[in-house]
């Protein structure tokens, strides 16, 4: 997330070391509990990083900035809010003495609690996070409800608002924190791009790299059948019939085994047929080399033949997107793709801009600014 924010909003005056002052690699927790990591030193690093960001942001001038370099962010000298993202719930990081609520208290941060849509479960999660904030004396500036089912938007907003007012109003009439935003779900934002699939399998596109940031809806409907993803288990004739029935806007991620040369060549053939006729082609193909046991058994790997590989690569960057999932069976590859969590990427400008356009109308930023304290204007966010 630090990389995304720094690159997309062109925050060149900030340093990664300050944006993420504590990294917790494997073994860090044990070293902390063994007393090999100083607790106060750890908190000092967080405070120092925060102050560095405030100082570099408030002191920077716009001299030397081109208009284009400021196209995604207001004048740096006008930036008065530092956002501290608390990944996960309010207690994440507690085992090393750096839980989100505790860090918010150390920095004097107001907290915005974020929960996914719903009613009972959403409020329960908010209540747990609120309890930790109260324990550390952290002010809750407001609440944002994320990914709300569009058909339950009004119901969620109204009843969660009632729950918060009834349950969180203080004993002496202290007002409960307001709902700052209710955001309807937009499934597209959770659809993986081919770049995400590359990352999931540690692979690169053999062809079609120009389409790396093309997105595919690989979820499941209520019947459990894939939407936008299909394992090829039929013969070539049936596969070609499936592809040719796709509308021009059809976008399916097909999965097959490396032994299915017929399917791979059929996929390439259908792409070329459509190109000759001027028909758009947006499907992709994932070729698996693992065994058919569904466990991705590396001991039974069928490599893609060099001849077929060469034919794929001849299609070039503008060709059909094809990549290899080494060691995965088709079933395991489908599961990996369906359950993966796509990451926002600064290079995927379309998805990032769609996200900002989607969220902005549903969040009351004036209320957010009004609810954050001064002069230590910090917003901690717990999702």
C-alpha positions as CSV (number, residue, x, y, z in Angstrom):
1,X,0.0,0.0,0.0
2,X,2.9,2.4,0.7
3,X,4.3,1.8,-2.7
4,X,0.9,2.3,-4.3
5,X,0.2,5.6,-2.5
6,X,3.7,7.0,-3.0
7,X,3.8,6.2,-6.7
8,X,0.3,6.9,-7.8
9,X,0.0,10.2,-5.9
10,X,3.6,11.0,-6.7
11,X,4.7,11.7,-3.2
12,X,8.3,11.9,-4.0
13,X,9.1,13.9,-0.9
14,X,8.3,10.9,1.3
15,X,10.7,8.1,2.1
16,X,9.6,4.4,2.2
17,X,11.5,4.0,5.5
18,X,9.2,6.6,7.1
19,X,6.0,5.3,5.4
20,X,6.6,1.8,6.8
21,X,8.9,2.2,9.9
22,X,8.5,-1.4,11.2
23,X,8.8,-4.5,9.1
24,X,7.9,-7.8,10.7
25,X,9.6,-10.6,8.8
26,X,9.6,-14.3,9.9
27,X,11.2,-14.7,13.3
28,X,10.6,-11.1,14.4
29,X,7.9,-12.0,17.0
30,X,10.2,-14.6,18.7
31,X,13.1,-12.1,18.8
32,X,10.8,-9.5,20.4
33,X,9.5,-11.9,23.0
34,X,13.0,-13.0,23.8
35,X,13.9,-9.4,24.6
36,X,16.2,-9.0,21.5
37,X,14.1,-6.1,20.2
38,X,13.7,-3.0,22.3
39,X,10.1,-2.0,22.8
40,X,10.7,1.7,23.4
41,X,13.1,1.8,20.5
42,X,10.4,0.4,18.3
43,X,7.9,3.0,19.4
44,X,10.5,5.7,18.9
45,X,11.0,4.6,15.3
46,X,7.3,5.0,14.7
47,X,7.2,8.4,16.2
48,X,10.3,9.5,14.3
49,X,8.8,8.3,11.0
50,X,5.6,10.1,11.6
51,X,7.4,13.4,12.5
52,X,9.6,13.0,9.4
53,X,6.5,12.7,7.2
54,X,4.9,15.8,8.8
55,X,8.1,17.8,8.5
56,X,8.8,16.9,4.9
57,X,5.2,17.5,3.9
58,X,4.8,20.8,5.7
59,X,8.2,22.2,4.7
60,X,8.2,21.3,1.0
61,X,7.5,24.1,-1.5
62,X,6.0,23.7,-4.9
63,X,9.1,25.1,-6.6
64,X,10.3,22.7,-9.2
65,X,7.1,20.8,-9.5
66,X,5.6,20.6,-12.9
67,X,1.8,20.9,-13.3
68,X,1.7,17.2,-14.3
69,X,3.6,16.1,-11.2
70,X,0.8,17.7,-9.0
71,X,-2.0,16.3,-11.1
72,X,-3.1,13.7,-8.6
73,X,-2.5,15.6,-5.3
74,X,-3.1,19.1,-3.9
75,X,-0.3,21.5,-3.3
76,X,1.9,19.7,-0.7
77,X,2.0,22.8,1.5
78,X,-1.7,22.5,2.0
79,X,-1.5,18.9,3.2
80,X,-2.5,19.0,6.9
81,X,-3.6,15.4,7.4
82,X,-1.3,12.4,7.9
83,X,-3.1,9.1,7.3
84,X,-1.8,6.1,9.3
85,X,-3.2,2.9,8.0
86,X,-3.8,0.3,10.6
87,X,-4.0,-3.0,8.7
88,X,-6.5,-5.5,10.1
89,X,-8.4,-5.0,13.4
90,X,-7.4,-2.7,16.2
91,X,-5.4,-5.4,18.0
92,X,-3.1,-6.4,15.1
93,X,0.5,-6.0,16.1
94,X,-0.2,-6.4,19.8
95,X,2.1,-9.4,20.2
96,X,5.0,-7.1,19.5
97,X,3.7,-4.2,21.6
98,X,2.6,-2.2,18.5
99,X,-1.1,-2.9,18.1
100,X,-3.1,-0.4,16.0
101,X,-4.9,1.1,18.9
102,X,-1.7,1.5,20.9
103,X,0.1,3.2,18.0
104,X,-2.8,5.5,17.5
105,X,-2.6,6.5,21.2
106,X,1.2,7.0,20.9
107,X,0.7,9.4,18.0
108,X,-2.4,11.2,19.4
109,X,-4.3,10.0,16.4
110,X,-8.0,10.1,15.9
111,X,-9.3,6.8,14.5
112,X,-11.8,6.0,11.7
113,X,-13.1,2.5,12.1
114,X,-13.8,0.7,8.8
115,X,-16.0,-2.4,8.6
116,X,-17.4,-4.4,5.7
117,X,-21.1,-4.2,5.0
118,X,-23.7,-6.0,6.9
119,X,-25.6,-5.4,10.1
120,X,-25.0,-7.7,13.1
121,X,-21.5,-8.9,12.1
122,X,-20.4,-5.4,11.0
123,X,-21.5,-3.9,14.4
124,X,-19.9,-6.7,16.3
125,X,-16.6,-6.1,14.6
126,X,-16.9,-2.3,15.2
127,X,-17.7,-3.0,18.9
128,X,-14.6,-5.1,19.4
129,X,-12.4,-2.4,17.7
130,X,-14.0,0.3,19.7
131,X,-13.3,-1.5,23.0
132,X,-9.5,-1.5,22.3
133,X,-9.7,2.2,21.3
134,X,-11.4,3.0,24.6
135,X,-8.8,1.0,26.5
136,X,-6.0,3.2,25.1
137,X,-8.0,6.4,25.3
138,X,-8.1,6.9,21.5
139,X,-10.8,9.2,20.1
140,X,-13.0,7.6,17.4
141,X,-13.6,10.2,14.8
142,X,-16.2,8.2,12.9
143,X,-17.1,5.0,11.1
144,X,-17.0,4.0,7.4
145,X,-19.0,1.0,6.2
146,X,-17.4,-0.6,3.2
147,X,-18.5,-3.0,0.4
148,X,-22.2,-2.8,1.2
149,X,-24.6,-4.8,-1.0
150,X,-26.2,-2.2,-3.3
151,X,-29.7,-3.5,-2.7
152,X,-29.2,-3.2,1.1
153,X,-27.5,0.2,1.0
154,X,-30.2,2.3,2.7
155,X,-31.1,-0.5,5.2
156,X,-27.4,-0.8,6.3
157,X,-26.9,2.9,6.6
158,X,-30.1,3.5,8.6
159,X,-29.8,0.5,11.0
160,X,-26.1,0.7,11.7
161,X,-26.6,4.4,12.4
162,X,-29.3,3.5,14.9
163,X,-27.1,0.8,16.5
164,X,-24.2,3.2,16.9
165,X,-26.4,5.9,18.3
166,X,-28.1,3.6,20.8
167,X,-25.0,1.6,21.9
168,X,-22.3,4.2,21.8
169,X,-23.9,7.3,23.2
170,X,-22.1,8.0,26.5
171,X,-23.7,7.7,30.0
172,X,-23.8,11.4,30.3
173,X,-25.1,12.0,26.9
174,X,-21.7,12.2,25.1
175,X,-22.5,11.9,21.4
176,X,-21.7,8.7,19.5
177,X,-19.2,9.0,16.6
178,X,-21.0,9.6,13.3
179,X,-21.0,7.4,10.2
180,X,-18.7,9.2,7.8
181,X,-19.3,7.1,4.8
182,X,-21.3,4.1,3.5
183,X,-19.8,2.7,0.3
184,X,-21.6,0.2,-1.9
185,X,-19.7,-2.8,-3.2
186,X,-18.3,-2.7,-6.7
187,X,-17.2,-6.2,-7.7
188,X,-14.9,-5.0,-10.4
189,X,-12.5,-3.6,-7.8
190,X,-12.0,-7.1,-6.5
191,X,-11.5,-8.7,-9.9
192,X,-7.9,-9.9,-10.4
193,X,-5.8,-8.5,-13.3
194,X,-3.5,-10.8,-15.3
195,X,-0.7,-9.1,-13.3
196,X,-2.2,-10.6,-10.1
197,X,-2.4,-14.0,-11.7
198,X,1.3,-13.7,-12.8
199,X,2.2,-12.9,-9.2
200,X,0.1,-15.8,-7.8
201,X,2.0,-18.4,-9.9
202,X,5.4,-16.7,-10.0
203,X,5.0,-16.6,-13.7
204,X,5.1,-14.1,-16.6
205,X,2.9,-13.9,-19.7
206,X,4.4,-15.8,-22.6
207,X,2.3,-13.6,-24.9
208,X,-0.2,-10.8,-24.5
209,X,1.8,-8.8,-22.0
210,X,0.2,-5.6,-23.3
211,X,-2.9,-6.8,-21.6
212,X,-1.3,-7.4,-18.2
213,X,-3.8,-5.1,-16.5
214,X,-6.9,-6.6,-18.0
215,X,-9.4,-7.7,-15.3
216,X,-11.4,-10.9,-15.1
217,X,-14.4,-11.7,-13.0
218,X,-13.5,-15.1,-11.6
219,X,-16.0,-15.3,-8.7
220,X,-18.7,-17.9,-8.3
221,X,-22.4,-17.5,-8.5
222,X,-24.9,-19.2,-6.1
223,X,-24.8,-22.4,-8.1
224,X,-21.0,-22.5,-7.6
225,X,-20.3,-22.3,-11.3
226,X,-17.5,-20.0,-12.4
227,X,-18.2,-16.6,-13.9
228,X,-15.4,-15.6,-16.2
229,X,-13.2,-18.7,-15.5
230,X,-13.5,-22.2,-17.1
231,X,-11.5,-25.4,-16.8
232,X,-11.3,-27.0,-20.2
233,X,-12.2,-30.7,-19.8
234,X,-14.0,-31.2,-23.2
235,X,-12.6,-32.2,-26.6
236,X,-11.3,-29.6,-29.0
237,X,-14.5,-29.3,-31.0
238,X,-16.6,-28.5,-27.9
239,X,-14.0,-26.1,-26.6
240,X,-13.9,-24.2,-30.0
241,X,-17.7,-24.1,-30.0
242,X,-17.6,-22.5,-26.5
243,X,-15.2,-19.9,-27.6
244,X,-17.0,-19.1,-30.8
245,X,-20.3,-18.6,-28.9
246,X,-18.7,-15.9,-26.8
247,X,-19.9,-12.3,-27.4
248,X,-17.5,-9.7,-28.6
249,X,-17.3,-8.4,-25.0
250,X,-16.7,-12.0,-23.7
251,X,-13.8,-12.2,-21.3
252,X,-13.1,-15.7,-19.9
253,X,-10.0,-17.1,-18.3
254,X,-9.6,-20.6,-19.5
255,X,-7.5,-23.2,-17.7
256,X,-6.1,-26.4,-19.3
257,X,-3.3,-28.9,-18.7
258,X,0.1,-28.7,-20.6
259,X,-0.7,-32.0,-22.2
260,X,-3.7,-30.5,-24.1
261,X,-1.7,-29.2,-27.1
262,X,-5.0,-29.4,-29.0
263,X,-6.7,-26.9,-26.7
264,X,-3.7,-24.5,-26.7
265,X,-3.5,-24.5,-30.5
266,X,-7.2,-24.1,-30.7
267,X,-7.0,-21.1,-28.4
268,X,-4.4,-19.5,-30.7
269,X,-6.4,-20.4,-33.8
270,X,-9.5,-18.8,-32.5
271,X,-7.6,-15.6,-31.6
272,X,-6.2,-15.4,-35.1
273,X,-9.6,-16.1,-36.6
274,X,-11.1,-13.2,-34.7
275,X,-8.2,-10.9,-35.6
276,X,-8.7,-11.6,-39.3
277,X,-12.4,-10.8,-39.0
278,X,-11.8,-7.7,-36.8
279,X,-13.6,-9.2,-33.8
280,X,-12.3,-8.3,-30.3
281,X,-10.6,-11.1,-28.4
282,X,-10.3,-10.7,-24.6
283,X,-10.0,-14.2,-23.2
284,X,-6.9,-15.6,-21.5
285,X,-5.4,-19.0,-21.1
286,X,-3.6,-20.5,-18.0
287,X,-1.6,-23.7,-18.8
288,X,-0.9,-26.0,-15.9
289,X,2.0,-28.4,-15.7
290,X,1.1,-30.2,-12.4
291,X,-0.5,-33.6,-11.8
292,X,-4.2,-34.1,-12.0
293,X,-4.5,-35.0,-8.3
294,X,-5.5,-31.5,-7.4
295,X,-2.6,-31.1,-5.0
296,X,-0.1,-29.5,-7.4
297,X,2.3,-32.5,-7.0
298,X,5.7,-31.3,-8.3
299,X,6.9,-34.9,-8.8
300,X,4.5,-35.3,-11.7
301,X,5.2,-32.3,-13.9
302,X,4.4,-32.2,-17.7
303,X,6.4,-29.3,-19.2
304,X,5.0,-27.3,-22.1
305,X,6.7,-28.5,-25.3
306,X,9.2,-26.1,-26.7
307,X,7.5,-26.1,-30.1
308,X,4.1,-25.1,-28.6
309,X,5.9,-22.5,-26.4
310,X,7.5,-21.0,-29.4
311,X,4.2,-20.7,-31.2
312,X,2.7,-18.9,-28.2
313,X,5.6,-16.5,-27.9
314,X,5.4,-15.7,-31.6
315,X,2.1,-14.0,-30.9
316,X,4.0,-11.2,-29.1
317,X,3.0,-8.6,-26.5
318,X,-0.2,-7.7,-28.3
319,X,-1.3,-11.4,-28.7
320,X,-3.7,-13.4,-26.6
321,X,-2.7,-13.5,-22.9
322,X,-1.2,-16.9,-22.1
323,X,0.9,-17.9,-19.0
324,X,2.1,-21.2,-17.4
325,X,1.2,-22.2,-13.8
326,X,4.1,-24.5,-13.1
327,X,3.4,-27.4,-10.7
328,X,-0.3,-26.7,-10.4
329,X,-3.0,-29.0,-11.6
330,X,-6.0,-27.2,-13.3
331,X,-8.2,-27.7,-10.3
332,X,-5.6,-26.3,-7.9
333,X,-4.9,-23.4,-10.3
334,X,-8.6,-22.5,-10.4
335,X,-8.8,-22.5,-6.6
336,X,-5.7,-20.3,-6.4
337,X,-7.2,-17.8,-8.8
338,X,-10.6,-17.8,-7.2
339,X,-9.4,-17.3,-3.7
340,X,-6.6,-14.9,-4.3
341,X,-6.8,-11.3,-3.0
342,X,-6.0,-8.9,-5.9
343,X,-3.6,-6.1,-4.9
344,X,-3.9,-2.5,-6.1
345,X,-0.9,-1.5,-8.2
346,X,0.2,2.0,-9.2
347,X,0.7,0.8,-12.7
348,X,-2.9,-0.4,-12.9
349,X,-4.1,3.2,-13.3
350,X,-7.6,2.2,-14.5
351,X,-8.4,0.2,-11.4
352,X,-7.0,2.8,-9.0
353,X,-8.8,5.7,-10.7
354,X,-12.0,3.7,-10.7
355,X,-11.6,3.1,-7.0
356,X,-11.1,6.8,-6.2
357,X,-14.0,7.7,-8.4
358,X,-16.2,5.1,-6.7
359,X,-15.4,6.0,-3.1
360,X,-15.2,9.8,-3.2
361,X,-19.0,10.5,-3.5
362,X,-19.8,8.2,-0.6
363,X,-17.5,9.6,2.0
364,X,-18.1,12.9,3.8
365,X,-14.7,14.4,3.7
366,X,-15.8,17.7,5.2
367,X,-17.2,15.8,8.2
368,X,-14.0,13.8,8.4
369,X,-11.8,16.9,8.5
370,X,-14.2,18.5,11.1
371,X,-13.9,15.4,13.3
372,X,-10.1,15.2,13.3
373,X,-8.3,17.0,16.0
374,X,-5.9,19.9,15.6
375,X,-3.0,20.6,15.7
376,X,-2.0,17.0,15.7
377,X,-4.2,16.2,12.7
378,X,-3.8,12.5,12.2
379,X,-6.3,9.9,11.1
380,X,-5.8,6.2,12.1
381,X,-7.8,3.7,10.0
382,X,-8.6,0.2,11.2
383,X,-10.1,-2.1,8.6
